[in-house]
């Protein structure tokens, strides 16, 4: 059995144990296998195993890797996890199923225009900048309410949830709980939180999508 499948099974067991431990009557979060920088020979065993959710950060890389496979396998769900430039939106809409990084009104407008043009609606997460970090993108907490309303009322976007990259201060759970509370307030069901180092904390805060790369595929070159 390929190492990526062994790793995935091990992570799934860990997740189930965590859910049992917190005694949560909830659905298991979906694992997005973050395949950026990995070639298809590393990814193919997971597809054959039946895994369906994959994440990419760069649009050009995703186009080269996934265009053909997406045409022949309609079960694959592709998630854009990296910063999205407005000029790349026209390539994203046909290929991807989810965008996790909506971080500005300019981008929201562009997505709306392209979706109308291509008659396709993606599921979208609003990226939140929780720690007010200059180096990270995202909407500030106090602006989320009005931004969300504009996205759904004015632009007709299908906002399904919130996404965050918590500040790197070893206190992920605090930020995850904050985002979880915010999603509840907005009546959003999906939460894109938790990566290879902190996905168990994210489960505790009700994350529904975990973005796991190196723990599945190994270290990137």
RANORBEL-V612905 format. One record per residue. N is the residue number from 0. BURIAL is b if it has 16 or more other C-alpha atoms within 10 Angstrom, else e. Layout:
{{N	BURIAL} {N	BURIAL}}
This chain:
{{0	e} {1	e} {2	e} {3	b} {4	b} {5	e} {6	b} {7	b} {8	e} {9	e} {10	b} {11	e} {12	e} {13	e} {14	b} {15	e} {16	e} {17	b} {18	b} {19	e} {20	e} {21	e} {22	e} {23	e} {24	e} {25	e} {26	e} {27	b} {28	b} {29	e} {30	b} {31	b} {32	b} {33	b} {34	b} {35	b} {36	e} {37	b} {38	e} {39	e} {40	e} {41	e} {42	b} {43	e} {44	b} {45	b} {46	b} {47	e} {48	e} {49	e} {50	b} {51	b} {52	b} {53	b} {54	b} {55	b} {56	b} {57	b} {58	b} {59	e} {60	e} {61	b} {62	b} {63	e} {64	b} {65	b} {66	e} {67	e} {68	e} {69	b} {70	e} {71	e} {72	e} {73	e} {74	e} {75	b} {76	b} {77	b} {78	b} {79	b} {80	b} {81	b} {82	b} {83	b} {84	e} {85	e} {86	e} {87	e} {88	b} {89	b} {90	e} {91	b} {92	b} {93	b} {94	b} {95	b} {96	b} {97	b} {98	b} {99	b} {100	b} {101	b} {102	b} {103	e} {104	e} {105	e} {106	b} {107	b} {108	b} {109	b} {110	b} {111	b} {112	b} {113	b} {114	b} {115	e} {116	e} {117	e} {118	e} {119	e} {120	b} {121	b} {122	e} {123	b} {124	b} {125	b} {126	b} {127	b} {128	b} {129	b} {130	e} {131	e} {132	e} {133	e} {134	e} {135	b} {136	b} {137	b} {138	b} {139	b} {140	e} {141	e} {142	e} {143	b} {144	e} {145	e} {146	b} {147	b} {148	e} {149	b} {150	b} {151	e} {152	e} {153	e} {154	b} {155	b} {156	b} {157	e} {158	b} {159	b} {160	b} {161	b} {162	b} {163	b} {164	b} {165	b} {166	e} {167	e} {168	e} {169	e} {170	e} {171	b} {172	b} {173	e} {174	b} {175	b} {176	b} {177	e} {178	b} {179	b} {180	e} {181	b} {182	b} {183	e} {184	e} {185	e} {186	e} {187	e} {188	e} {189	b} {190	b} {191	b} {192	b} {193	b} {194	b} {195	e} {196	e} {197	b} {198	b} {199	b} {200	b} {201	b} {202	b} {203	b} {204	b} {205	b} {206	b} {207	b} {208	b} {209	b} {210	b} {211	b} {212	b} {213	b} {214	b} {215	b} {216	b} {217	e} {218	e} {219	e} {220	e}}
